[in-house]
Every structure is written in structure tokens, then in C-alpha cells.
Amino acid sequence: MKRLFYIDSCLRYGSNTKKIADALIDRLSERYEVETVKLSDYDFPVVKNGILNDRNNGIVPEEYVNIARKIAAADRLVISAPFWDMSFPSALKVFLENMSLFNVTFASDEKKCYGLCKAEKVLYVTTRGMNINTGDDMEQATPYIKAIGKLWGLGELNVVSAQNMDYSTEEQKAEKVNNAIEEGLKLCEEF
Ligand SMILES: Cc1cc2nc3c(=O)[nH]c(=O)nc-3n(C[C@H](O)[C@H](O)[C@H](O)COP(=O)(O)O)c2cc1C
């Protein structure tokens, strides 16, 4: 069975992003062996001097290398994350920095960096409070996920989103979640 790595960055109880992502992961688990890292269960450290010094001396926590190797080897990558401060939560950025490991997720020759990840497709699931669509100037999550995907050698990025959540009634929110699930399930057929 092919392997899918799922980065669950939903950090709030009752997360609407998680409701959408759960339904899609459930469907994808029929075709993929799913491994999940749930960021709310971790406290990945901010990468700063101590970690950089360790890296320069070839020291990286084995647990992190193992997760990064799984990301690199996965056939598909799924990221779920709510839209926070015009991007995604810093917990996801910190996680990605900890996974951006030389000779694991990317490498370099004398001239440029190149990716070592295998996944030809990435799915990013999000919900936004304001009425901001994917690709809007104020939407700074997708551009970053695309960029790190290029560094790591990841393939096509697919986005499933719902917006204007914070200005919707409970009924409207439920409808938006259901519409996103429906759209996502269609996408999953080709994913
Ligand atoms: C800390 C925080 C920051 C947020 N920042 C934004 C923002 O910059 N723009 C926006 O449209 N919504 C923002 N929101 C609203 C969320 O994007 C929205 O409620 C989303 O649906 C939450 O997803 P969840 O239900 O999966 O937690 C923010 C919410 C929180 C809790």
C-alpha cells in the first residue's frame, strides 16, 4: 500500500478545519497507509542557535530525523491548518523548520538546492475566518506551502478551503464544512 503522511495542525477543540480534514483522511486511508503527526501533541522547539550548532556538528534528534524521513518517503502529503494571522499557525512553521533537514528533505549541490521528497501531490486543507480566498494577496499560507514544497521537491499542491467562517451562522458554517468535504472527496478520487 502507498504511504500518506498527514500533518494535522488543527489546534482548537471543535476545529472546523479538522472536521473537513478528518473526512478526507478517512477516505484516503482506504487507499493509503496513513501516518499522522498531530502538532497539538508536540512542542517542537523554535530553531535557533543551539539547534543550529548541533546541526553543524551533525546532531539532530533521532525522533525528528525519523519523522522527516517519513515525510521524504511518503507518496502523498496532507496538511491541515486553520488560517491564523493571514497564514497558518506558527506551530506548523516551527514543525516544518524542524523537518527541513539537509540530506533528508532537501539537499544541495554547489549551485542550488534540490528536493529529496517523493510525494507528487500535496493536499492542504484550511478554513478562514474572513472572506479571503486561496491566492488572495492577504492569503499567505498557500504561497509558503508552495515554496517549501519546491525546496523539498514536493509535487502539485491542491487546496480545499472554506472561508468567511467567523461571519457565518452555525448552520452556514456546517454547510460550508459539508461543501468543502464534498469538494475534497471529489479531489481525493484523483489524489
Ligand atoms: C489565533 C487566531 C488567529 C486568526 N487569524 C485570522 C486571520 O488572520 N484571518 C482570518 O481570516 N481569520 C483568522 N482567524 C479565524 C480562523 O481562521 C477561523 O475561525 C477558522 O475557521 C478557524 O479554524 P478552526 O475551526 O479549524 O480552528 C484566526 C483565529 C485564531 C484563533
The ligand as a Gaussian input file, in Angstrom:
#p B3LYP/6-31G(d) Opt

LIG

0 1
 C       -5.279000      32.925000      16.763000
 C       -6.229000      33.129000      15.617000
 C       -5.867000      33.937000      14.555000
 C       -6.725000      34.098000      13.471000
 N       -6.344000      34.929000      12.440000
 C       -7.156000      35.062000      11.361000
 C       -6.772000      35.859000      10.262000
 O       -5.721000      36.473000      10.240000
 N       -7.610000      35.938000       9.206000
 C       -8.794000      35.264000       9.157000
 O       -9.479000      35.324000       8.136000
 N       -9.187000      34.504000      10.200000
 C       -8.405000      34.388000      11.298000
 N       -8.803000      33.604000      12.350000
 C      -10.082000      32.902000      12.273000
 C       -9.906000      31.482000      11.796000
 O       -9.215000      31.426000      10.564000
 C      -11.231000      30.773000      11.597000
 O      -12.040000      30.874000      12.733000
 C      -11.011000      29.325000      11.216000
 O      -12.192000      28.786000      10.712000
 C      -10.556000      28.542000      12.432000
 O      -10.335000      27.202000      12.076000
 P      -10.608000      26.011000      13.085000
 O      -12.101000      25.944000      13.313000
 O      -10.093000      24.832000      12.350000
 O       -9.856000      26.312000      14.352000
 C       -7.975000      33.446000      13.454000
 C       -8.331000      32.630000      14.533000
 C       -7.485000      32.473000      15.616000
 C       -7.896000      31.592000      16.757000

